[in-house]
């Protein structure tokens, strides 16, 4: 078996790829639905299903990678936050501006509620637009979580996770606080998962890596979705109980996806290679998939192709390949690369200037 530290990186990369593809599928199907194109009920269920866990899996993966950090004091905290503001803030700002420009120029072609005026740019520091809210929330978590850890340094990390989990019941009129209460428990679950790398955990993984477990976990995820739909359809819960129920379902689905990723990392071959390939471009796919999938949906509709399955298949394929090809072009032009991967460009500058990147 691979070294556990190396293996963690592999299955976390696979998890990111799965989440990325699910985001793409969710947005493609959602775009078709908003365009009032008739689609199969199966696609509607797929849309609801992936929305329960796709972005939460990203938060888990980000928390897991953050768990490798050791921020011991406020000076390290300031350096860490500054880096994250650059790494996440620059693409958040640039891609948001580009999206608003696109939506303003193509407002007649955009789906309802997806078109934004230039005035919205004045408020993106407190109200993110479109799917870029993920980057916005991640910035907030990277500012808040390390500060909480420094302040409550003696506290057990599991206790901190329990506190974050309980915060899901708190609703605030301030948007960024709501983001913290809604997603911090998923982010910190990744932190806990990282630091719990002990012999018992290693033994458990070794006993559950046969390919058959991948099928079992897939069935488990479908069963969780069925339970979710039954409770939603029958309105069995309301208020705080509903919030708790939905949070638990999301939590269980994320854990299931993590275990599926681990099985793929251990037993997969072609699917593992494919997902690791997708993972390399996950940032670009997330940032630019709408440009390609939305455009092809409009083109297909003008051609009279309105079959939901055809629209979905082609939309997902173009939404996947388009950003990957775009990334290859951007990576060759440093002035463009800076706006998507600023830290990569800065590190190159440091190396050329003989400055060590700490």
C-alpha atoms as a printed R data frame, in Angstrom:
    type eleno elety resid chain resno       x      y       z
1   ATOM     1    CA   UNK     A     1   0.000  0.000   0.000
2   ATOM     2    CA   UNK     A     2   1.143  3.550  -0.716
3   ATOM     3    CA   UNK     A     3   2.529  5.760   1.962
4   ATOM     4    CA   UNK     A     4  -0.502  7.171   3.792
5   ATOM     5    CA   UNK     A     5   0.522 10.803   3.400
6   ATOM     6    CA   UNK     A     6   0.944 10.373  -0.361
7   ATOM     7    CA   UNK     A     7  -2.258  8.378  -0.561
8   ATOM     8    CA   UNK     A     8  -4.220 11.106   1.205
9   ATOM     9    CA   UNK     A     9  -3.189 13.514  -1.532
10  ATOM    10    CA   UNK     A    10  -4.334 11.085  -4.226
11  ATOM    11    CA   UNK     A    11  -7.805 10.452  -2.880
12  ATOM    12    CA   UNK     A    12  -8.360 14.072  -1.945
13  ATOM    13    CA   UNK     A    13  -7.489 15.007  -5.535
14  ATOM    14    CA   UNK     A    14  -9.980 12.386  -6.717
15  ATOM    15    CA   UNK     A    15 -12.604 13.825  -4.373
16  ATOM    16    CA   UNK     A    16 -12.016 17.290  -5.848
17  ATOM    17    CA   UNK     A    17 -12.447 15.878  -9.350
18  ATOM    18    CA   UNK     A    18 -15.720 14.144  -8.415
19  ATOM    19    CA   UNK     A    19 -17.001 17.349  -6.815
20  ATOM    20    CA   UNK     A    20 -15.943 19.354  -9.863
21  ATOM    21    CA   UNK     A    21 -17.779 17.059 -12.278
22  ATOM    22    CA   UNK     A    22 -20.864 17.111 -10.037
23  ATOM    23    CA   UNK     A    23 -20.817 20.927  -9.979
24  ATOM    24    CA   UNK     A    24 -20.630 20.880 -13.766
25  ATOM    25    CA   UNK     A    25 -23.509 18.397 -14.063
26  ATOM    26    CA   UNK     A    26 -25.601 20.369 -11.573
27  ATOM    27    CA   UNK     A    27 -25.094 23.659 -13.396
28  ATOM    28    CA   UNK     A    28 -25.711 22.152 -16.836
29  ATOM    29    CA   UNK     A    29 -28.974 20.496 -15.767
30  ATOM    30    CA   UNK     A    30 -29.969 23.569 -13.763
31  ATOM    31    CA   UNK     A    31 -29.344 25.788 -16.805
32  ATOM    32    CA   UNK     A    32 -31.496 23.518 -18.966
33  ATOM    33    CA   UNK     A    33 -34.307 23.651 -16.402
34  ATOM    34    CA   UNK     A    34 -34.141 27.455 -16.161
35  ATOM    35    CA   UNK     A    35 -34.262 27.658 -19.957
36  ATOM    36    CA   UNK     A    36 -37.631 25.841 -19.785
37  ATOM    37    CA   UNK     A    37 -36.378 22.873 -21.785
38  ATOM    38    CA   UNK     A    38 -38.270 19.695 -20.967
39  ATOM    39    CA   UNK     A    39 -36.071 17.156 -19.215
40  ATOM    40    CA   UNK     A    40 -36.439 13.717 -17.709
41  ATOM    41    CA   UNK     A    41 -37.398 13.383 -14.053
42  ATOM    42    CA   UNK     A    42 -34.224 11.348 -13.630
43  ATOM    43    CA   UNK     A    43 -32.173 14.410 -14.560
44  ATOM    44    CA   UNK     A    44 -34.126 16.479 -12.066
45  ATOM    45    CA   UNK     A    45 -33.270 13.950  -9.346
46  ATOM    46    CA   UNK     A    46 -29.614 13.948 -10.427
47  ATOM    47    CA   UNK     A    47 -29.621 17.743 -10.149
48  ATOM    48    CA   UNK     A    48 -31.037 17.658  -6.617
49  ATOM    49    CA   UNK     A    49 -28.735 14.794  -5.622
50  ATOM    50    CA   UNK     A    50 -25.443 16.410  -6.636
51  ATOM    51    CA   UNK     A    51 -26.422 19.743  -5.079
52  ATOM    52    CA   UNK     A    52 -26.507 18.054  -1.683
53  ATOM    53    CA   UNK     A    53 -22.787 17.350  -1.631
54  ATOM    54    CA   UNK     A    54 -20.779 18.778  -4.554
55  ATOM    55    CA   UNK     A    55 -19.616 22.098  -3.044
56  ATOM    56    CA   UNK     A    56 -19.551 20.631   0.514
57  ATOM    57    CA   UNK     A    57 -16.972 18.134  -0.814
58  ATOM    58    CA   UNK     A    58 -14.854 21.074  -1.969
59  ATOM    59    CA   UNK     A    59 -15.026 22.573   1.519
60  ATOM    60    CA   UNK     A    60 -14.010 19.233   3.031
61  ATOM    61    CA   UNK     A    61 -11.028 18.966   0.668
62  ATOM    62    CA   UNK     A    62  -9.975 22.554   1.437
63  ATOM    63    CA   UNK     A    63 -10.215 21.848   5.156
64  ATOM    64    CA   UNK     A    64  -8.197 18.669   4.751
65  ATOM    65    CA   UNK     A    65  -5.373 20.504   2.993
66  ATOM    66    CA   UNK     A    66  -5.552 23.311   5.538
67  ATOM    67    CA   UNK     A    67  -5.061 20.650   8.230
68  ATOM    68    CA   UNK     A    68  -1.440 20.329   7.055
69  ATOM    69    CA   UNK     A    69  -0.782 23.919   8.152
70  ATOM    70    CA   UNK     A    70   0.645 24.796  11.553
71  ATOM    71    CA   UNK     A    71  -0.244 28.415  12.258
72  ATOM    72    CA   UNK     A    72   1.192 29.064  15.705
73  ATOM    73    CA   UNK     A    73   0.900 32.823  16.101
74  ATOM    74    CA   UNK     A    74  -0.536 36.029  14.735
75  ATOM    75    CA   UNK     A    75   2.492 36.803  12.553
76  ATOM    76    CA   UNK     A    76   2.110 33.486  10.722
77  ATOM    77    CA   UNK     A    77  -1.630 34.112  10.614
78  ATOM    78    CA   UNK     A    78  -1.156 37.480   8.894
79  ATOM    79    CA   UNK     A    79   1.175 35.916   6.314
80  ATOM    80    CA   UNK     A    80  -1.239 33.024   5.716
81  ATOM    81    CA   UNK     A    81  -4.279 35.283   5.280
82  ATOM    82    CA   UNK     A    82  -2.403 37.625   2.946
83  ATOM    83    CA   UNK     A    83  -1.461 34.697   0.739
84  ATOM    84    CA   UNK     A    84  -5.033 33.403   0.639
85  ATOM    85    CA   UNK     A    85  -6.353 36.864  -0.193
86  ATOM    86    CA   UNK     A    86  -4.055 36.880  -3.200
87  ATOM    87    CA   UNK     A    87  -4.577 33.247  -4.252
88  ATOM    88    CA   UNK     A    88  -8.385 33.360  -3.961
89  ATOM    89    CA   UNK     A    89  -9.184 37.057  -4.036
90  ATOM    90    CA   UNK     A    90  -7.608 37.816  -7.419
91  ATOM    91    CA   UNK     A    91  -9.484 35.121  -9.417
92  ATOM    92    CA   UNK     A    92 -12.669 35.890  -7.450
93  ATOM    93    CA   UNK     A    93 -12.502 39.546  -8.435
94  ATOM    94    CA   UNK     A    94 -11.417 38.987 -12.038
95  ATOM    95    CA   UNK     A    95 -13.862 36.168 -12.829
96  ATOM    96    CA   UNK     A    96 -16.741 38.041 -11.189
97  ATOM    97    CA   UNK     A    97 -16.041 41.106 -13.338
98  ATOM    98    CA   UNK     A    98 -15.807 38.974 -16.481
99  ATOM    99    CA   UNK     A    99 -19.064 37.222 -15.607
100 ATOM   100    CA   UNK     A   100 -20.894 40.522 -15.083
101 ATOM   101    CA   UNK     A   101 -19.572 41.840 -18.402
102 ATOM   102    CA   UNK     A   102 -20.723 38.667 -20.155
103 ATOM   103    CA   UNK     A   103 -24.147 38.716 -18.508
104 ATOM   104    CA   UNK     A   104 -24.623 42.391 -19.396
105 ATOM   105    CA   UNK     A   105 -23.671 41.877 -23.048
106 ATOM   106    CA   UNK     A   106 -25.727 38.693 -23.391
107 ATOM   107    CA   UNK     A   107 -28.614 39.577 -21.096
108 ATOM   108    CA   UNK     A   108 -31.178 38.535 -23.738
109 ATOM   109    CA   UNK     A   109 -29.625 35.081 -23.951
110 ATOM   110    CA   UNK     A   110 -29.101 34.529 -20.226
111 ATOM   111    CA   UNK     A   111 -31.500 32.522 -18.096
112 ATOM   112    CA   UNK     A   112 -33.712 34.485 -15.687
113 ATOM   113    CA   UNK     A   113 -31.978 35.524 -12.441
114 ATOM   114    CA   UNK     A   114 -28.512 34.858 -13.899
115 ATOM   115    CA   UNK     A   115 -27.981 38.267 -15.479
116 ATOM   116    CA   UNK     A   116 -26.224 40.967 -13.450
117 ATOM   117    CA   UNK     A   117 -25.740 44.690 -13.986
118 ATOM   118    CA   UNK     A   118 -22.470 46.518 -13.440
119 ATOM   119    CA   UNK     A   119 -23.894 48.019 -10.229
120 ATOM   120    CA   UNK     A   120 -23.612 44.608  -8.557
121 ATOM   121    CA   UNK     A   121 -19.817 44.869  -8.711
122 ATOM   122    CA   UNK     A   122 -19.935 47.550  -6.020
123 ATOM   123    CA   UNK     A   123 -21.189 44.987  -3.508
124 ATOM   124    CA   UNK     A   124 -19.206 41.852  -4.306
125 ATOM   125    CA   UNK     A   125 -17.128 42.395  -1.175
126 ATOM   126    CA   UNK     A   126 -20.220 41.475   0.855
127 ATOM   127    CA   UNK     A   127 -22.600 39.793  -1.631
128 ATOM   128    CA   UNK     A   128 -20.953 37.344  -4.065
129 ATOM   129    CA   UNK     A   129 -22.664 36.662  -7.361
130 ATOM   130    CA   UNK     A   130 -23.309 33.455  -9.281
131 ATOM   131    CA   UNK     A   131 -21.232 30.410  -8.396
132 ATOM   132    CA   UNK     A   132 -18.227 32.477  -7.310
133 ATOM   133    CA   UNK     A   133 -19.704 32.508  -3.826
134 ATOM   134    CA   UNK     A   134 -17.559 29.436  -3.127
135 ATOM   135    CA   UNK     A   135 -14.325 31.431  -3.435
136 ATOM   136    CA   UNK     A   136 -15.857 34.191  -1.324
137 ATOM   137    CA   UNK     A   137 -16.796 31.768   1.461
138 ATOM   138    CA   UNK     A   138 -13.418 30.041   1.308
139 ATOM   139    CA   UNK     A   139 -11.687 33.392   1.849
140 ATOM   140    CA   UNK     A   140 -13.869 34.036   4.900
141 ATOM   141    CA   UNK     A   141 -13.145 30.581   6.323
142 ATOM   142    CA   UNK     A   142  -9.403 31.033   5.843
143 ATOM   143    CA   UNK     A   143  -9.657 34.308   7.750
144 ATOM   144    CA   UNK     A   144 -11.881 33.052  10.567
145 ATOM   145    CA   UNK     A   145 -10.807 29.427  11.210
146 ATOM   146    CA   UNK     A   146  -7.090 30.071  11.923
147 ATOM   147    CA   UNK     A   147  -8.002 33.002  14.183
148 ATOM   148    CA   UNK     A   148 -10.379 30.773  16.166
149 ATOM   149    CA   UNK     A   149  -7.662 28.131  16.493
150 ATOM   150    CA   UNK     A   150  -5.130 30.676  17.767
151 ATOM   151    CA   UNK     A   151  -7.575 32.152  20.276
152 ATOM   152    CA   UNK     A   152  -8.743 28.752  21.525
153 ATOM   153    CA   UNK     A   153  -5.418 26.987  21.075
154 ATOM   154    CA   UNK     A   154  -5.781 24.703  24.145
155 ATOM   155    CA   UNK     A   155  -9.140 23.451  22.873
156 ATOM   156    CA   UNK     A   156  -9.421 20.000  21.329
157 ATOM   157    CA   UNK     A   157 -10.017 20.205  17.567
158 ATOM   158    CA   UNK     A   158 -12.908 17.768  17.835
159 ATOM   159    CA   UNK     A   159 -14.552 20.107  20.345
160 ATOM   160    CA   UNK     A   160 -14.105 22.973  17.888
161 ATOM   161    CA   UNK     A   161 -15.782 20.888  15.189
162 ATOM   162    CA   UNK     A   162 -18.746 20.224  17.499
163 ATOM   163    CA   UNK     A   163 -19.055 23.972  18.069
164 ATOM   164    CA   UNK     A   164 -18.986 24.623  14.322
165 ATOM   165    CA   UNK     A   165 -21.608 21.915  13.819
166 ATOM   166    CA   UNK     A   166 -23.891 23.482  16.430
167 ATOM   167    CA   UNK     A   167 -23.514 26.854  14.724
168 ATOM   168    CA   UNK     A   168 -25.522 25.540  11.778
169 ATOM   169    CA   UNK     A   169 -28.618 26.235  13.898
170 ATOM   170    CA   UNK     A   170 -27.782 29.935  14.138
171 ATOM   171    CA   UNK     A   171 -29.175 32.190  11.431
172 ATOM   172    CA   UNK     A   172 -27.960 35.760  11.098
173 ATOM   173    CA   UNK     A   173 -29.051 38.754   9.057
174 ATOM   174    CA   UNK     A   174 -25.405 39.167   8.024
175 ATOM   175    CA   UNK     A   175 -24.633 37.063   4.947
176 ATOM   176    CA   UNK     A   176 -20.979 36.251   5.657
177 ATOM   177    CA   UNK     A   177 -21.860 35.030   9.146
178 ATOM   178    CA   UNK     A   178 -24.467 32.729   7.638
179 ATOM   179    CA   UNK     A   179 -21.821 31.366   5.294
180 ATOM   180    CA   UNK     A   180 -19.580 30.593   8.281
181 ATOM   181    CA   UNK     A   181 -22.327 28.841  10.210
182 ATOM   182    CA   UNK     A   182 -23.398 26.847   7.149
183 ATOM   183    CA   UNK     A   183 -20.041 25.602   5.906
184 ATOM   184    CA   UNK     A   184 -17.444 25.782   8.698
185 ATOM   185    CA   UNK     A   185 -18.432 22.335  10.058
186 ATOM   186    CA   UNK     A   186 -17.753 20.772   6.638
187 ATOM   187    CA   UNK     A   187 -14.441 22.591   6.278
188 ATOM   188    CA   UNK     A   188 -13.350 21.583   9.766
189 ATOM   189    CA   UNK     A   189 -14.430 17.997   9.183
190 ATOM   190    CA   UNK     A   190 -11.616 17.907   6.631
191 ATOM   191    CA   UNK     A   191  -9.215 19.201   9.281
192 ATOM   192    CA   UNK     A   192 -10.302 16.480  11.722
193 ATOM   193    CA   UNK     A   193 -10.037 13.836   9.007
194 ATOM   194    CA   UNK     A   194  -6.460 14.893   8.293
195 ATOM   195    CA   UNK     A   195  -5.209 14.824  11.890
196 ATOM   196    CA   UNK     A   196  -6.910 11.490  12.661
197 ATOM   197    CA   UNK     A   197  -4.331  9.578  10.641
198 ATOM   198    CA   UNK     A   198  -3.602  6.831  13.179
199 ATOM   199    CA   UNK     A   199  -3.132  3.058  13.056
200 ATOM   200    CA   UNK     A   200  -6.827  2.288  13.590
201 ATOM   201    CA   UNK     A   201  -7.744  4.538  10.670
202 ATOM   202    CA   UNK     A   202  -5.083  2.902   8.484
203 ATOM   203    CA   UNK     A   203  -6.405 -0.554   9.409
204 ATOM   204    CA   UNK     A   204  -9.985  0.477   8.597
205 ATOM   205    CA   UNK     A   205  -9.004  1.765   5.165
206 ATOM   206    CA   UNK     A   206  -7.060 -1.400   4.353
207 ATOM   207    CA   UNK     A   207 -10.113 -3.528   5.194
208 ATOM   208    CA   UNK     A   208 -12.497 -1.484   3.034
209 ATOM   209    CA   UNK     A   209 -10.596 -0.870  -0.188
210 ATOM   210    CA   UNK     A   210 -11.873 -3.769  -2.298
211 ATOM   211    CA   UNK     A   211 -13.707 -2.522  -5.396
212 ATOM   212    CA   UNK     A   212 -16.976 -3.993  -4.098
213 ATOM   213    CA   UNK     A   213 -16.955 -1.371  -1.348
214 ATOM   214    CA   UNK     A   214 -17.146  1.326  -4.014
215 ATOM   215    CA   UNK     A   215 -20.472 -0.142  -5.129
216 ATOM   216    CA   UNK     A   216 -21.679 -0.394  -1.536
217 ATOM   217    CA   UNK     A   217 -20.837  3.266  -0.910
218 ATOM   218    CA   UNK     A   218 -22.610  4.308  -4.127
219 ATOM   219    CA   UNK     A   219 -25.755  2.458  -3.017
220 ATOM   220    CA   UNK     A   220 -25.382  4.091   0.396
221 ATOM   221    CA   UNK     A   221 -25.323  7.549  -1.180
222 ATOM   222    CA   UNK     A   222 -28.467  6.788  -3.215
223 ATOM   223    CA   UNK     A   223 -30.236  5.534  -0.084
224 ATOM   224    CA   UNK     A   224 -29.328  8.746   1.744
225 ATOM   225    CA   UNK     A   225 -30.783 10.727  -1.147
226 ATOM   226    CA   UNK     A   226 -33.988  8.670  -1.086
227 ATOM   227    CA   UNK     A   227 -34.346  9.322   2.649
228 ATOM   228    CA   UNK     A   228 -33.813 13.024   1.983
229 ATOM   229    CA   UNK     A   229 -36.466 13.143  -0.774
230 ATOM   230    CA   UNK     A   230 -39.026 11.272   1.336
231 ATOM   231    CA   UNK     A   231 -38.650 13.706   4.213
232 ATOM   232    CA   UNK     A   232 -38.761 16.676   1.832
233 ATOM   233    CA   UNK     A   233 -41.809 15.415  -0.055
234 ATOM   234    CA   UNK     A   234 -43.811 14.616   3.040
235 ATOM   235    CA   UNK     A   235 -42.735 17.791   4.895
236 ATOM   236    CA   UNK     A   236 -42.000 15.648   7.926
237 ATOM   237    CA   UNK     A   237 -39.674 18.207   9.476
238 ATOM   238    CA   UNK     A   238 -39.654 21.963   9.833
239 ATOM   239    CA   UNK     A   239 -37.631 24.723  11.457
240 ATOM   240    CA   UNK     A   240 -34.501 23.691  13.330
241 ATOM   241    CA   UNK     A   241 -35.193 19.967  12.903
242 ATOM   242    CA   UNK     A   242 -35.148 20.393   9.144
243 ATOM   243    CA   UNK     A   243 -31.835 22.279   9.293
244 ATOM   244    CA   UNK     A   244 -30.309 19.527  11.449
245 ATOM   245    CA   UNK     A   245 -31.636 16.799   9.155
246 ATOM   246    CA   UNK     A   246 -30.301 18.439   5.982
247 ATOM   247    CA   UNK     A   247 -26.910 19.088   7.613
248 ATOM   248    CA   UNK     A   248 -26.652 15.436   8.694
249 ATOM   249    CA   UNK     A   249 -27.581 14.168   5.208
250 ATOM   250    CA   UNK     A   250 -24.968 16.455   3.641
251 ATOM   251    CA   UNK     A   251 -22.375 15.358   6.193
252 ATOM   252    CA   UNK     A   252 -23.038 11.664   5.552
253 ATOM   253    CA   UNK     A   253 -22.955 12.149   1.784
254 ATOM   254    CA   UNK     A   254 -19.613 13.961   1.988
255 ATOM   255    CA   UNK     A   255 -18.141 11.144   4.092
256 ATOM   256    CA   UNK     A   256 -19.509  8.608   1.601
257 ATOM   257    CA   UNK     A   257 -17.912 10.492  -1.295
258 ATOM   258    CA   UNK     A   258 -14.609 10.579   0.569
259 ATOM   259    CA   UNK     A   259 -14.729  6.801   1.003
260 ATOM   260    CA   UNK     A   260 -15.662  6.320  -2.666
261 ATOM   261    CA   UNK     A   261 -12.657  8.468  -3.586
262 ATOM   262    CA   UNK     A   262 -10.432  6.302  -1.410
263 ATOM   263    CA   UNK     A   263 -11.647  3.093  -3.042
264 ATOM   264    CA   UNK     A   264 -11.038  4.574  -6.502
265 ATOM   265    CA   UNK     A   265  -7.533  5.612  -5.424
266 ATOM   266    CA   UNK     A   266  -6.820  2.045  -4.293
267 ATOM   267    CA   UNK     A   267  -8.561 -0.096  -6.891
268 ATOM   268    CA   UNK     A   268  -9.338  2.147  -9.828
269 ATOM   269    CA   UNK     A   269  -7.186  2.299 -12.926
270 ATOM   270    CA   UNK     A   270  -8.721  4.128 -15.858
271 ATOM   271    CA   UNK     A   271 -11.254  6.018 -13.763
272 ATOM   272    CA   UNK     A   272  -8.508  6.946 -11.302
273 ATOM   273    CA   UNK     A   273  -6.313  8.289 -14.121
274 ATOM   274    CA   UNK     A   274  -9.245 10.215 -15.583
275 ATOM   275    CA   UNK     A   275 -10.210 11.798 -12.264
276 ATOM   276    CA   UNK     A   276  -6.626 12.746 -11.437
277 ATOM   277    CA   UNK     A   277  -6.423 14.365 -14.863
278 ATOM   278    CA   UNK     A   278  -9.618 16.325 -14.182
279 ATOM   279    CA   UNK     A   279  -8.313 17.320 -10.752
280 ATOM   280    CA   UNK     A   280  -5.303 19.045 -12.344
281 ATOM   281    CA   UNK     A   281  -7.702 21.467 -14.024
282 ATOM   282    CA   UNK     A   282 -10.376 21.666 -11.314
283 ATOM   283    CA   UNK     A   283  -9.827 25.398 -10.695
284 ATOM   284    CA   UNK     A   284 -10.268 26.268 -14.365
285 ATOM   285    CA   UNK     A   285 -13.230 23.948 -14.790
286 ATOM   286    CA   UNK     A   286 -14.938 25.529 -11.778
287 ATOM   287    CA   UNK     A   287 -14.240 29.100 -12.873
288 ATOM   288    CA   UNK     A   288 -15.035 28.808 -16.581
289 ATOM   289    CA   UNK     A   289 -17.386 25.876 -17.160
290 ATOM   290    CA   UNK     A   290 -20.472 28.105 -17.356
291 ATOM   291    CA   UNK     A   291 -18.958 30.068 -20.236
292 ATOM   292    CA   UNK     A   292 -18.729 26.920 -22.327
293 ATOM   293    CA   UNK     A   293 -21.724 24.897 -21.149
294 ATOM   294    CA   UNK     A   294 -24.025 27.948 -21.284
295 ATOM   295    CA   UNK     A   295 -22.857 28.879 -24.771
296 ATOM   296    CA   UNK     A   296 -23.327 25.378 -26.155
297 ATOM   297    CA   UNK     A   297 -26.809 25.206 -24.614
298 ATOM   298    CA   UNK     A   298 -27.799 28.371 -26.491
299 ATOM   299    CA   UNK     A   299 -26.268 27.079 -29.742
300 ATOM   300    CA   UNK     A   300 -27.991 23.713 -29.453
301 ATOM   301    CA   UNK     A   301 -31.328 25.365 -28.739
302 ATOM   302    CA   UNK     A   302 -31.003 27.601 -31.803
303 ATOM   303    CA   UNK     A   303 -30.278 24.459 -33.825
304 ATOM   304    CA   UNK     A   304 -33.503 22.959 -32.523
305 ATOM   305    CA   UNK     A   305 -31.787 20.392 -30.314
306 ATOM   306    CA   UNK     A   306 -33.835 20.493 -27.116
307 ATOM   307    CA   UNK     A   307 -33.635 16.914 -25.891
308 ATOM   308    CA   UNK     A   308 -32.685 17.083 -22.211
309 ATOM   309    CA   UNK     A   309 -30.278 14.139 -22.292
310 ATOM   310    CA   UNK     A   310 -28.500 15.385 -25.432
311 ATOM   311    CA   UNK     A   311 -28.243 18.885 -23.975
312 ATOM   312    CA   UNK     A   312 -26.837 17.483 -20.732
313 ATOM   313    CA   UNK     A   313 -24.296 15.169 -22.336
314 ATOM   314    CA   UNK     A   314 -22.954 17.775 -24.752
315 ATOM   315    CA   UNK     A   315 -23.105 20.527 -22.120
316 ATOM   316    CA   UNK     A   316 -21.058 18.487 -19.643
317 ATOM   317    CA   UNK     A   317 -18.526 17.434 -22.296
318 ATOM   318    CA   UNK     A   318 -18.010 20.985 -23.573
319 ATOM   319    CA   UNK     A   319 -18.043 22.384 -20.021
320 ATOM   320    CA   UNK     A   320 -15.239 19.978 -19.155
321 ATOM   321    CA   UNK     A   321 -13.035 20.172 -22.245
322 ATOM   322    CA   UNK     A   322 -13.443 23.913 -22.894
323 ATOM   323    CA   UNK     A   323 -11.888 25.129 -19.605
324 ATOM   324    CA   UNK     A   324  -9.065 22.570 -19.913
325 ATOM   325    CA   UNK     A   325  -8.115 23.891 -23.364
326 ATOM   326    CA   UNK     A   326  -8.443 27.459 -22.077
327 ATOM   327    CA   UNK     A   327  -6.149 26.639 -19.148
328 ATOM   328    CA   UNK     A   328  -3.444 25.408 -21.528
329 ATOM   329    CA   UNK     A   329  -3.548 28.741 -23.322
330 ATOM   330    CA   UNK     A   330  -3.611 30.820 -20.140
331 ATOM   331    CA   UNK     A   331  -0.684 28.910 -18.631
332 ATOM   332    CA   UNK     A   332   1.469 29.939 -21.592
333 ATOM   333    CA   UNK     A   333   0.781 33.653 -21.082
334 ATOM   334    CA   UNK     A   334   2.099 34.878 -17.696
335 ATOM   335    CA   UNK     A   335   0.127 38.128 -17.823
336 ATOM   336    CA   UNK     A   336  -3.077 36.082 -18.083
337 ATOM   337    CA   UNK     A   337  -1.966 33.380 -15.689
338 ATOM   338    CA   UNK     A   338  -1.476 35.945 -12.927
339 ATOM   339    CA   UNK     A   339  -5.208 36.703 -12.823
340 ATOM   340    CA   UNK     A   340  -6.092 33.043 -12.284
341 ATOM   341    CA   UNK     A   341  -3.048 31.659 -10.460
342 ATOM   342    CA   UNK     A   342  -1.348 34.743  -9.007
343 ATOM   343    CA   UNK     A   343   0.804 32.823  -6.544
344 ATOM   344    CA   UNK     A   344   2.241 30.649  -9.318
345 ATOM   345    CA   UNK     A   345   3.411 33.743 -11.181
346 ATOM   346    CA   UNK     A   346   4.741 35.388  -8.031
347 ATOM   347    CA   UNK     A   347   6.752 32.277  -7.127
348 ATOM   348    CA   UNK     A   348   8.335 32.298 -10.563
349 ATOM   349    CA   UNK     A   349   9.247 35.943 -10.050
350 ATOM   350    CA   UNK     A   350  10.751 35.172  -6.630
351 ATOM   351    CA   UNK     A   351  12.868 32.362  -8.066
352 ATOM   352    CA   UNK     A   352  14.156 34.491 -10.917
353 ATOM   353    CA   UNK     A   353  15.004 37.226  -8.444
354 ATOM   354    CA   UNK     A   354  16.791 34.792  -6.190
355 ATOM   355    CA   UNK     A   355  14.184 35.193  -3.434
356 ATOM   356    CA   UNK     A   356  13.168 32.043  -1.591
357 ATOM   357    CA   UNK     A   357   9.452 31.402  -1.277
358 ATOM   358    CA   UNK     A   358   8.711 30.487   2.294
